[in-house]
């Protein structure tokens, strides 16, 4: 199979040849038309001149018009002197009377063979007198004649006809200048084809280099490398920049996937180890009470792993777009009141005061189960990282274009450098992990919360100061609620 380079070069040359051929044929047709017009004009002039010579010839009784005794009418007569004068006309000249009888023919006509002579005589009888006729091919002379006829008319009537034939041999042959011009065009096409081949070769080398570099880093282990190409033109530079941006995104995705896999493995490894130890202890404990304690701890770790797996499945389905949000009109005030009641119970166990600062009557289109999960995640997270004696404030506010759900706590807070990463999966700052390890979670709650907010067309933002607490704000659009 031919390469793209060869195909493009062939297509380019073929296009040039086609354009050159069309132009050449057009010029050929225009030139031939001009040549034939010139020949027809020349033939018409010669015919008019010959007719004038015949009608005006005279002197010493040599008038071309005589009175026939038998009919007492005018007739055309070609005298020797007039014949000699007519013989000086170049080309083919024939004169016939009004009965069609041949009165005179030039030397060129006499030299024609019988077949050409009969064809010429037949053509002469059918010639119009108001313009040139078509071309007549002569086999013996290997020539073509353009014929023009003129009637010899006097005040008393038409005496005969003058026919002039002008050879077109050589008139339509291309002059040497045209051949040189066509040769120059052919040379230009060849040079253009060679230039296209060379240019496409350079482009092919650049594409080949990009392909080789991409293949070298597409195995996932060399994603830190970037493509580079210099002085290759704006198009190639844009292509390389686009590929580098794609590779950078792939690198980020691969790193995130590796980190996600490592974190998931770590999170599953710990409860599995604890579960195994508890099961082994339950099997070896002679006391019924000790066995029940060990099984209870095993059940707790099983529940912990089930929660982790459920969270992972939720995020995986969300990434694939297979987790549908079932939208319906949701009255947020009762939902927030329910979340508040649950938060108060959780806060009592942790020694944290939970307050509902303000609420608003507002209805949005959303999934009530997922919205409750979102609000409860934020409140639970605030209670988890607020020391005993602190407080958590909740508020639902209505604005002209949206509705906000805010959770503010007086907890340990998050360092400013860590705030951009808190919505990443399995992310937990080392400071938080070390100080609150007994309350540590999986690091998936905020990632799930952000997905729920975005799935509803909203946002989840956070602001925090280390040691001063955090503020999480959910913003949901006030979408049109269908009338019931």
C-alpha positions in Angstrom: 0.0 0.0 0.0 1.3 3.4 -1.0 2.3 5.8 1.8 0.3 8.9 2.6 3.3 10.9 1.4 3.2 9.2 -2.0 -0.6 9.5 -2.2 -0.7 13.2 -1.4 2.2 13.9 -3.8 0.4 12.0 -6.6 -2.9 13.8 -5.9 -1.1 17.2 -5.9 0.7 16.4 -9.2 -2.6 15.0 -10.7 -4.4 18.2 -9.7 -1.7 20.4 -11.4 -1.8 18.2 -14.5 -5.6 18.5 -14.6 -5.5 22.3 -14.2 -2.8 22.6 -16.8 -4.6 20.3 -19.2 -7.8 22.3 -18.8 -6.0 25.6 -19.3 -4.1 24.2 -22.3 -7.3 22.9 -24.0 -8.9 26.2 -23.3 -6.0 28.1 -24.9 -6.0 25.6 -27.8 -9.7 26.1 -28.5 -9.4 29.9 -28.2 -6.4 30.0 -30.5 -8.0 27.7 -33.1 -11.2 29.8 -33.1 -9.1 33.0 -33.6 -7.1 31.3 -36.4 -10.2 30.2 -38.2 -11.7 33.6 -37.9 -8.6 35.1 -39.4 -8.6 32.6 -42.2 -12.3 33.2 -42.9 -11.7 36.9 -42.9 -8.8 36.5 -45.4 -10.9 34.2 -47.6 -13.8 36.6 -47.6 -11.5 39.4 -48.6 -10.0 37.4 -51.4 -13.5 36.4 -52.7 -14.7 40.0 -52.7 -11.5 41.1 -54.4 -11.9 38.4 -57.1 -15.5 39.2 -57.7 -14.6 42.9 -58.0 -11.9 42.1 -60.5 -14.2 40.1 -62.7 -17.0 42.6 -62.7 -14.8 45.6 -63.3 -12.4 44.0 -65.8 -12.5 45.7 -69.3 -10.7 47.5 -72.0 -10.1 46.7 -75.7 -13.3 44.7 -76.0 -12.3 42.3 -73.2 -15.4 42.9 -71.1 -16.3 39.9 -69.0 -20.0 40.4 -69.6 -21.2 39.6 -73.1 -24.5 39.3 -74.9 -25.4 35.7 -76.0 -26.9 35.8 -79.4 -29.1 32.8 -78.9 -30.9 34.3 -75.9 -30.0 38.0 -76.2 -29.1 37.8 -72.5 -26.0 38.7 -70.5 -23.5 35.9 -69.9 -20.1 35.7 -68.2 -17.1 35.4 -70.3 -13.5 34.8 -69.0 -11.1 36.3 -71.4 -7.4 35.2 -71.5 -6.4 38.5 -70.1 -8.8 38.1 -67.2 -7.8 34.5 -66.7 -4.2 35.5 -66.3 -5.2 38.1 -63.8 -7.2 35.6 -61.8 -4.3 33.1 -61.9 -2.3 35.6 -59.8 -4.7 34.9 -56.8 -3.1 32.5 -54.3 -4.8 29.3 -53.3 -7.8 27.6 -54.8 -10.1 29.7 -57.1 -13.1 28.5 -59.1 -15.6 30.5 -61.2 -18.8 29.0 -62.5 -21.7 30.6 -64.4 -25.3 30.8 -63.2 -26.0 27.4 -64.8 -23.2 25.8 -62.7 -20.9 25.4 -65.7 -17.2 25.7 -64.9 -15.6 28.9 -66.4 -12.3 29.0 -64.6 -10.2 27.1 -62.2 -6.8 27.9 -60.7 -3.7 25.8 -61.1 -4.1 24.4 -57.6 -7.6 23.1 -58.4 -6.3 21.5 -61.7 -3.8 19.6 -59.7 -6.4 17.8 -57.6 -7.3 14.2 -58.4 -10.6 13.3 -59.7 -12.1 12.3 -56.3 -11.1 15.6 -54.7 -12.3 17.6 -57.7 -15.7 16.0 -57.6 -16.0 16.5 -53.9 -15.0 20.2 -54.4 -17.5 20.6 -57.2 -20.3 19.1 -55.1 -19.4 21.4 -52.2 -19.3 24.5 -54.4 -22.9 23.9 -55.6 -24.1 23.9 -52.0 -22.1 26.9 -50.7 -24.0 29.8 -49.2 -23.0 33.2 -50.5 -23.1 35.1 -47.2 -20.3 33.6 -45.3 -17.6 30.9 -45.1 -18.5 27.2 -45.3 -17.1 24.4 -43.3 -13.8 22.7 -43.8 -13.3 20.5 -46.9 -10.7 17.7 -46.6 -8.5 17.0 -49.6 -7.0 13.6 -49.6 -4.5 14.2 -52.4 -3.1 17.4 -50.9 -3.4 16.2 -47.3 -5.0 19.6 -46.7 -8.2 21.2 -45.5 -9.9 24.1 -47.3 -12.1 26.8 -45.9 -14.4 27.8 -48.8 -16.0 31.2 -49.4 -18.4 32.0 -52.2 -19.4 35.3 -53.7 -22.2 35.7 -56.3 -21.4 37.8 -59.4 -24.4 40.1 -59.5 -25.2 42.9 -62.0 -28.3 45.1 -62.2 -29.8 42.5 -64.6 -29.2 39.5 -62.5 -26.7 36.9 -61.2 -24.1 35.9 -63.8 -22.2 33.3 -61.8 -20.2 32.6 -58.6 -16.6 33.0 -57.4 -15.4 30.4 -54.9 -12.2 30.9 -53.0 -10.6 28.1 -51.0 -7.9 28.9 -48.4 -5.7 26.2 -47.1 -5.6 25.7 -43.3 -2.5 23.5 -43.4 -0.1 24.7 -40.8 -2.4 27.3 -39.4 -3.5 25.2 -36.5 0.0 23.8 -35.8 1.4 25.0 -32.5 4.1 27.6 -33.0 7.5 26.9 -31.3 6.8 29.4 -28.6 3.7 27.4 -27.6 5.7 24.2 -27.4 8.3 26.0 -25.3 5.5 27.3 -23.0 4.0 23.8 -22.6 7.4 22.4 -21.9 7.9 25.1 -19.2 4.6 24.2 -17.7 5.5 20.5 -17.6 8.8 21.4 -15.9 7.0 23.5 -13.4 4.7 20.6 -12.6 7.6 18.3 -12.1 9.4 20.8 -9.9 6.2 21.4 -7.9 5.7 17.6 -7.5 9.3 17.3 -6.3 8.8 20.2 -3.8 5.6 18.6 -2.5 7.4 15.2 -2.1 10.2 16.9 -0.1 7.8 19.0 2.0 5.6 16.0 2.8 8.8 14.1 3.6 9.7 16.7 6.2 6.2 16.6 7.6 6.2 12.8 7.6 9.5 12.8 9.6 7.9 15.2 12.2 4.8 13.0 12.4 7.0 9.9 12.7 9.0 11.5 15.5 5.8 12.5 17.4 4.5 9.0 16.9 7.7 7.4 18.2 7.8 9.7 21.2 4.1 9.0 22.0 4.7 5.3 21.7 7.7 5.5 24.0 5.7 7.1 26.8 2.3 5.4 26.3 3.1 2.4 28.5 2.2 4.4 31.7 5.7 4.3 33.2 7.1 7.2 31.3 4.3 9.7 31.6 6.6 12.2 33.2 8.2 12.7 29.8 6.9 15.4 27.4 7.0 15.8 23.6 9.2 18.5 22.1 9.5 19.7 18.5 11.2 22.9 17.3 10.6 25.1 14.2 7.9 22.8 13.0 5.2 25.4 12.3 2.2 26.5 14.3 0.1 23.4 13.5 2.7 21.0 14.8 3.3 23.1 17.8 -0.4 23.1 18.6 -0.5 19.4 18.1 2.4 18.8 20.5 1.0 21.2 23.0 -2.3 19.3 22.9 -0.6 15.9 23.3 1.5 17.2 26.2 -1.7 18.4 27.9 -3.3 15.0 27.3 -0.2 13.2 28.7 -0.2 15.5 31.7 -3.8 14.6 32.4 -3.0 10.9 31.9 -0.1 11.3 34.3 -2.4 12.9 36.9 -5.0 10.2 36.4 -2.4 7.4 36.7 -0.9 8.9 39.8 -4.4 9.3 41.2 -5.3 5.8 40.3 -2.1 4.4 41.9 -2.7 6.5 45.0 -6.3 5.4 45.1 -5.4 1.8 44.7 -2.8 2.0 47.4 -5.1 3.9 49.8 -7.9 1.5 49.2 -5.7 -1.5 49.8 -4.4 0.1 53.0 -7.9 0.9 54.2 -9.0 -2.7 53.5 -5.9 -4.2 54.9 -6.4 -2.9 58.4 -10.0 -4.1 59.0 -9.2 -7.4 57.4 -6.2 -7.9 59.8 -8.4 -6.9 62.7 -11.2 -9.2 61.5 -8.9 -12.1 61.2 -7.4 -11.5 64.6 -10.9 -11.3 66.2 -12.1 -14.4 64.5 -9.0 -16.3 65.6 -9.4 -15.0 69.1 -13.1 -16.0 69.2 -12.1 -19.5 68.0 -9.5 -19.9 70.8 -11.3 -18.1 73.7 -12.7 -20.7 76.2 -15.0 -18.0 77.8 -18.3 -17.4 76.1 -18.2 -13.7 77.0 -14.7 -13.2 75.5 -15.8 -14.9 72.3 -18.8 -12.6 72.1 -16.6 -9.6 72.5 -14.3 -10.8 69.8 -17.2 -11.5 67.4 -18.7 -8.1 68.2 -15.4 -6.4 67.2 -15.3 -8.6 64.1 -18.8 -7.5 63.2 -17.8 -3.9 63.7 -14.9 -4.3 61.3 -17.1 -6.1 58.8 -19.5 -3.1 58.9 -16.6 -0.8 58.4 -15.4 -2.7 55.3 -19.0 -2.7 53.9 -19.2 1.0 54.3 -15.8 1.4 52.5 -16.9 -0.9 49.7 -20.2 0.9 49.3 -18.4 4.3 49.2 -16.0 3.0 46.5 -18.9 1.6 44.5 -20.7 4.9 44.7 -17.7 6.9 43.4 -17.0 4.3 40.7 -20.5 4.4 39.4 -20.4 8.2 39.5 -17.2 8.2 37.5 -18.8 6.0 34.8 -22.0 8.0 34.8 -24.1 5.0 35.9 -25.3 6.5 39.1 -28.6 8.3 38.3 -30.0 11.1 40.3 -33.8 10.7 40.6 -35.0 14.3 40.6 -38.2 15.3 42.2 -39.5 18.4 44.1 -37.7 18.4 47.5 -38.8 20.6 50.4 -35.4 21.3 52.1 -36.7 22.6 55.4 -38.1 19.3 56.7 -35.0 17.5 55.3 -32.6 19.9 57.2 -34.7 19.6 60.3 -34.3 15.8 60.1 -30.5 16.1 59.6 -30.4 18.5 62.6 -32.1 16.0 64.9 -29.7 13.3 63.9 -26.7 15.7 64.4 -27.9 16.6 67.9 -27.8 12.9 68.9 -24.4 12.5 67.4 -23.1 15.7 69.0 -24.3 14.6 72.5 -22.2 11.5 72.2 -19.1 13.5 71.3 -19.7 16.4 73.7 -20.4 18.8 70.8 -23.3 21.3 70.7 -25.2 21.4 67.4 -27.3 24.5 66.6 -29.7 25.2 63.8 -29.1 28.9 63.3 -31.6 29.6 60.5 -33.8 27.8 57.9 -35.8 28.9 54.9 -38.9 27.5 53.2 -37.5 26.5 49.8 -38.1 23.7 47.3 -35.6 22.4 44.8 -35.5 19.7 42.2 -33.2 16.9 43.5 -32.8 13.4 44.9 -33.9 13.6 48.6 -31.9 10.6 49.6 -28.7 11.9 48.1 -29.3 15.5 49.5 -29.8 14.0 53.0 -26.5 12.1 52.5 -24.7 15.2 51.5 -26.0 17.3 54.4 -25.4 14.5 56.9 -21.9 13.9 55.6 -20.9 17.5 56.2 -22.5 17.7 59.7 -21.0 14.3 60.7 -17.6 15.4 59.5 -17.8 18.6 61.4 -18.7 16.8 64.7 -16.0 14.2 64.1 -13.2 16.8 64.0 -14.6 19.2 66.7 -13.2 18.5 70.2 -15.5 18.0 73.1 -16.9 21.3 74.3 -17.0 22.8 70.8 -20.0 23.6 68.7 -21.3 23.1 65.1 -23.7 25.6 63.5 -26.1 24.7 60.7 -28.0 27.1 58.4 -30.2 26.9 55.3 -30.4 30.2 53.5 -32.5 31.4 50.5 -30.9 33.8 48.0 -32.3 35.3 44.7 -30.5 32.8 42.5 -29.7 29.9 44.7 -30.1 28.2 48.1 -27.2 27.5 50.5 -26.6 25.0 53.2 -23.8 25.9 55.5 -22.0 24.0 58.3 -19.6 25.9 60.5 -17.6 24.2 63.3 -15.0 25.2 66.0 -12.9 22.2 65.3 -9.2 21.7 64.7 -9.4 23.2 61.2 -7.3 22.6 58.1 -4.1 24.1 57.0 -4.3 26.5 54.1 -2.0 24.4 52.0 -4.2 21.4 52.5 -7.6 23.0 51.7 -7.3 22.5 47.9 -6.9 18.7 48.4 -9.6 17.9 50.9 -12.1 16.7 48.2 -9.6 14.2 46.8 -10.3 10.6 47.6 -8.6 9.0 50.6 -7.1 12.4 51.4 -6.5 13.1 55.1 -4.0 15.6 56.3 -1.3 14.0 58.4 -2.0 16.6 61.2 -5.6 15.5 61.3 -4.8 11.8 61.0 -2.3 12.0 63.9 -4.5 14.1 66.2 -7.8 12.5 65.5 -6.8 8.9 64.6 -9.4 7.5 66.9 -12.1 9.2 64.9 -10.5 8.7 61.5 -12.6 7.8 58.5 -11.8 6.6 55.0 -11.3 10.0 53.5 -14.2 9.4 51.0 -17.0 11.4 52.6 -16.0 14.8 51.1 -15.4 13.3 47.7 -18.9 11.8 47.7 -20.4 15.0 49.0 -18.8 17.0 46.2 -20.1 14.6 43.6 -23.6 14.8 45.0 -23.5 18.6 44.9 -22.2 18.7 41.4 -24.7 16.1 40.2 -27.4 18.6 41.3 -25.8 21.4 39.4 -24.4 23.0 42.5 -21.1 23.4 44.3 -19.4 22.5 47.5 -16.8 24.9 48.9 -14.7 25.0 52.0 -12.8 27.6 54.0 -10.8 26.8 57.1 -8.1 28.1 59.5 -5.9 25.7 61.4 -7.0 25.6 65.0 -10.0 27.9 64.3 -12.5 25.6 62.7 -14.0 25.2 59.2 -16.9 26.3 57.0 -18.4 24.1 54.4 -21.1 25.6 52.0 -23.3 23.8 49.6 -24.8 26.0 46.9 -27.8 24.6 44.9 -29.6 26.3 42.0 -33.2 27.4 42.3 -34.4 25.3 39.4 -37.9 25.6 38.1 -40.2 23.2 40.0 -42.9 21.7 37.8 -46.4 22.6 38.8 -48.4 19.7 40.2 
